[in-house]
């Protein structure tokens, strides 16, 4: 089976590919020549995941899934949330987003946060949703070279390392995206 992951982010594709069964060929938007930036205009993670999955399914006809992920920081009343990818502007620069978040948290002792991922799967004329969450905290400075996005400043609960310091196999097992992808894979294996 060929299944499109509705993303241009090759870091996400690499991370997810590690968790997929070998009988499923995972394609990215680049693989199907989808070069446009799919609008994420919903006000929820679920809404954005559905928008992206529907867009690819309707325009390209592939069975596909899309995710949307948000970092919700308690001290900032859940921000950046649904705007996590473009927190510092429409350029969607991870470095700028991390810098802005660290600046906004200066002076805060309570730095608890959680990542949430919602996946929308369009397959066989049905849509299914899968969700994952991980609790943790925002560090005061970047640490680690692995991962992407906010990984260098997010330390999952129960660990002394950030996502950017943890081996990919451990991150995939405990992360928000890993949990949602695990539910997706379990569903696909049941078909």
Order of alpha helices (4+ residues) and beta strands (2+ residues): beta-alpha-beta-alpha-beta-beta-alpha-beta-beta-beta-alpha-alpha
